[in-house]
Amino acid sequence: MKHTVFVDGQEGTTGLRIHEYLSKRDDIELLRAHPDRRKDPAERARLLNEADVAFLCLPDTAAREAVLLLNNPNTCLIDASTAHRTDPSWVFGLPELAPGQRDRLRRAKRIANPGCHATGFILLLRPLVDAGLVPRGLPVSATSITGYSGGGKKMIEQYEAGGDPRLASPRPYALKLAHKHIPEMMAHTGLTTPPVFLPIVSSFYKGLAVTLPLHFSELAPGTDGPRLQAALEQHYAGERFIRVMPLSDAATLDEGYFDVQGCNDTNRVDIFVFATNTQAVLMARLDNLGKGASGAAVQCMNLHLGVDEALGL
């Protein structure tokens, strides 16, 4: 038996990658709109309602509009936009978030796919907040460096066209301190104080690393590097797509630098703790087009359909 899948917004970066994952599978029948009708609401409504699973790879407003086109209660929507990530009637598409999250995803008909930066941030902090090591009210800061594919087609074209010397160096952005991922970062870690978050885009295609500094004096009494490491290892024990690296990973230290692109072409997240006696730097590395977008969406689809969670990934 094949499952029918429709990707609404199949021409964008995330939609194209989902198509790449699913076109190789013999258990999936991809529904496609005729190129001349892919923005026709009637055609989109027909395909959305015919699908077992529909991915929304659209801007926020268009994603909300797509939800209104759906009247088939059996269709599962997986929204890759920001529109529903803090909506309590949608299930957050991060299976590793907390105990019971996979069961919620299996039952859900509305799944909100996490943002790429938010994925790394949440995977670093949620276990530490749940363990009581990081206070919910702690004012934290984080930076995240990502490849330019995260900016979508327009940014990809800008970088690949060349000719602009400014693009040769990293570009910090979201300098109004209101990045669109901050609400989900708070909602799904339990933080009550908005983090100071600085994203940076650079001149490589894909790869992402979120960096979070911590002072032990601001954490629960007795917290140190080994205790942070143990909490992360315990939370992610047995996870196929989360790899907690050794404390102050010797291989990384020997290299003298951190390889942001080390998880490219995988659905994996690598988590690192580098620590002294008084401070720690936590880092999460992932492929912004994989576990940061399309791979995460397919992982959630697999869970919902009851097939191997890693199928096609």
C-alpha positions in Angstrom: 0.0 0.0 0.0 1.4 3.4 -1.0 0.9 6.6 1.0 -0.1 9.7 -1.0 1.9 12.8 -0.3 1.5 16.4 -1.7 4.2 19.1 -1.3 2.5 22.5 -1.4 5.3 24.8 -2.4 7.4 22.2 -4.1 9.5 24.7 -6.0 11.2 26.1 -2.9 14.4 24.8 -1.3 12.7 22.8 1.4 10.0 21.4 -0.9 12.6 20.4 -3.5 14.6 18.5 -0.8 11.5 16.7 0.4 10.8 15.6 -3.1 14.4 14.3 -3.4 13.9 12.2 -0.2 10.5 10.8 -1.2 11.0 10.3 -5.0 13.4 7.4 -4.1 10.8 5.5 -2.1 8.5 2.9 -3.4 6.0 3.3 -0.5 5.2 6.9 -1.5 3.0 8.3 -4.3 3.8 11.9 -4.9 0.9 14.0 -6.0 1.9 16.9 -8.3 0.1 20.0 -9.5 0.5 20.9 -13.2 3.1 23.7 -13.4 0.5 26.0 -14.8 -1.9 25.3 -11.8 0.5 25.0 -8.8 -0.8 28.3 -7.4 -4.5 27.7 -8.3 -6.4 27.4 -5.0 -8.9 24.9 -6.4 -6.1 22.6 -7.6 -4.1 23.0 -4.4 -7.3 22.2 -2.4 -7.9 19.1 -4.4 -4.4 17.8 -3.9 -4.3 18.7 -0.2 -7.5 16.8 0.4 -6.4 13.7 -1.6 -3.1 13.4 0.3 -2.4 11.2 3.3 0.3 13.7 4.2 0.7 17.2 2.9 3.8 19.3 3.5 3.4 23.1 3.5 6.6 24.7 2.2 5.2 28.2 2.0 5.5 31.6 3.5 3.6 32.0 6.8 0.5 33.7 5.3 0.2 31.2 2.5 0.6 28.3 5.0 -2.3 29.7 7.0 -4.4 30.0 3.9 -3.6 26.4 2.9 -4.9 25.1 6.2 -8.3 26.7 5.3 -8.4 24.7 2.0 -8.3 21.4 3.9 -11.6 19.6 4.8 -10.4 16.0 4.8 -10.0 15.1 8.5 -7.6 12.2 7.6 -5.0 14.4 5.9 -1.9 15.1 8.1 -0.4 18.6 7.5 3.3 19.1 8.2 4.0 22.9 8.1 7.6 23.9 7.4 6.8 27.6 7.9 6.9 29.6 11.2 3.1 30.0 11.2 2.1 27.3 13.7 5.2 26.5 15.8 3.9 27.9 19.0 0.2 27.1 18.4 -0.8 24.6 21.1 -3.2 22.9 18.7 -0.3 21.8 16.5 2.4 19.3 17.6 6.0 20.5 17.5 7.9 18.3 15.0 10.9 17.4 17.1 10.6 13.8 18.2 13.6 14.0 20.5 12.0 17.0 22.5 10.7 15.1 25.5 9.2 11.8 26.6 5.9 11.2 24.8 6.6 13.5 21.9 6.8 10.6 19.4 3.3 9.3 20.5 1.9 12.8 20.0 3.4 12.9 16.5 1.9 9.5 15.6 -1.5 10.7 16.5 -1.3 14.3 15.2 -3.0 15.6 12.1 -1.2 19.0 12.5 2.6 19.1 12.8 4.7 22.2 12.9 8.2 21.6 11.7 10.9 23.4 13.8 13.1 26.2 12.5 16.8 25.3 11.7 18.4 27.6 14.3 15.7 26.7 16.9 16.3 23.0 16.4 19.9 23.3 17.6 19.0 25.8 20.4 16.2 23.6 21.8 18.1 20.4 21.6 20.9 22.0 23.7 18.7 23.6 26.3 15.5 21.6 26.8 17.2 18.7 28.6 19.1 21.1 30.9 16.0 23.0 31.8 14.1 19.8 32.4 16.9 18.5 34.7 16.8 21.7 36.7 20.4 22.7 35.8 19.4 25.8 33.8 16.9 28.1 35.5 13.8 28.9 33.4 14.4 32.6 33.9 18.1 32.6 33.0 18.9 35.3 30.4 20.9 33.3 27.9 22.6 34.3 24.7 23.3 32.3 21.6 24.9 32.7 18.2 24.3 30.5 15.1 26.2 30.4 11.9 24.6 28.9 8.8 25.2 28.4 5.2 23.4 30.6 2.7 20.9 28.0 1.5 18.9 28.8 4.7 17.9 32.1 3.1 16.0 30.4 0.2 16.2 30.8 -3.5 16.8 34.5 -3.5 19.8 34.3 -1.2 21.2 31.3 -3.0 21.0 33.2 -6.3 22.7 36.2 -4.7 25.6 34.2 -3.4 26.1 32.0 -6.4 26.0 35.0 -8.8 29.1 36.4 -7.2 30.5 39.9 -7.8 29.6 41.3 -4.3 32.7 41.4 -2.1 30.6 41.8 1.0 29.4 38.2 0.6 32.9 36.9 1.1 32.7 37.5 4.9 30.2 36.4 7.5 27.0 38.5 7.8 25.4 38.9 11.2 21.7 39.7 10.8 18.4 40.0 12.8 20.0 43.0 14.6 16.6 44.2 15.8 16.8 41.3 18.3 13.5 39.9 17.1 14.4 36.8 15.0 11.3 34.8 14.1 12.7 31.6 15.8 12.8 33.2 19.3 9.1 32.4 20.2 9.6 28.7 19.5 13.0 28.8 21.3 11.2 29.9 24.4 8.0 27.8 24.0 9.8 24.5 23.6 12.7 25.0 26.1 10.6 26.4 28.9 12.6 29.6 29.1 10.7 32.6 30.4 13.2 35.3 29.4 13.8 35.9 25.7 17.3 34.9 24.7 19.7 37.3 23.0 20.1 35.5 19.7 22.5 36.5 16.9 22.3 34.5 13.6 25.1 34.7 11.1 25.0 33.7 7.4 28.3 32.9 5.7 29.6 32.0 2.2 29.1 28.2 2.3 26.1 26.4 1.0 24.8 24.5 4.0 25.7 23.5 7.5 24.7 25.1 10.8 26.1 25.4 14.3 24.4 27.0 17.3 26.7 28.1 20.2 25.4 28.8 23.7 27.8 30.1 26.5 27.0 29.4 30.1 28.6 30.5 33.5 28.3 27.8 36.2 27.8 30.5 38.8 24.4 31.3 37.2 23.2 27.6 37.1 22.0 25.2 39.7 24.5 24.7 42.6 27.0 22.0 41.7 26.6 22.3 38.0 29.8 21.7 36.0 30.8 20.4 32.6 30.5 16.7 33.5 27.0 17.3 35.0 25.8 19.1 31.8 27.3 16.3 29.7 25.6 13.6 31.8 22.2 15.3 31.5 22.5 15.5 27.7 23.7 11.9 27.4 20.8 10.7 29.5 18.2 12.6 27.6 19.4 11.4 24.2 20.3 7.9 25.1 19.3 5.6 22.3 18.4 8.4 19.8 19.4 7.5 16.2 19.7 11.1 15.0 21.3 12.8 18.1 25.0 12.1 18.9 26.3 13.6 22.2 30.1 13.9 21.7 32.7 13.3 24.5 33.1 16.2 26.9 35.6 18.8 25.5 35.8 16.5 22.4 39.5 15.8 21.9 39.3 15.4 18.2 37.8 18.9 17.8 40.4 20.4 20.2 43.2 18.7 18.2 41.9 20.3 15.0 41.9 23.7 16.7 38.6 24.7 15.2 35.0 23.6 14.9 33.7 22.1 11.6 30.3 23.7 11.0 29.7 21.5 8.0 30.4 18.2 9.8 26.8 16.9 9.7 26.0 17.9 6.1 24.0 15.4 4.1 22.7 13.7 7.2 19.7 14.0 9.5 22.0 14.0 12.5 22.6 16.5 15.2 26.0 16.5 17.0 26.0 18.0 20.5 29.2 19.2 22.2 30.1 20.5 25.7 33.4 22.3 26.0 34.1 23.3 29.7 36.5 24.7 32.2 36.0 24.8 36.0 33.8 27.9 35.7 32.3 28.1 32.2 30.9 26.0 29.4 30.2 26.4 25.7 27.5 24.2 24.3 27.3 23.6 20.5 24.8 21.9 18.3 25.7 21.0 14.7 23.3 20.0 11.9 22.6 20.3 8.2 20.2 23.2 8.0 18.5 21.5 5.0 18.4 18.1 6.7 17.5 17.9 10.4 17.0 21.7 10.2 14.2 21.5 7.6 13.4 18.8 5.1 14.9 15.8 6.9 13.0 16.7 10.1 9.8 16.9 8.1 10.3 13.5 6.6 11.2 12.0 10.0 7.9 13.3 11.4 6.0 11.9 8.4 7.6 8.5 8.9 6.5 8.6 12.6 3.0 9.6 11.7 2.7 6.9 9.1 4.0 4.2 11.4 7.0 3.3 9.3 10.7 3.2 10.2 11.5 6.6 11.5 14.8 6.7 9.5 13.3 5.4 6.3 14.7 7.4 3.4 17.0 9.5 5.6 
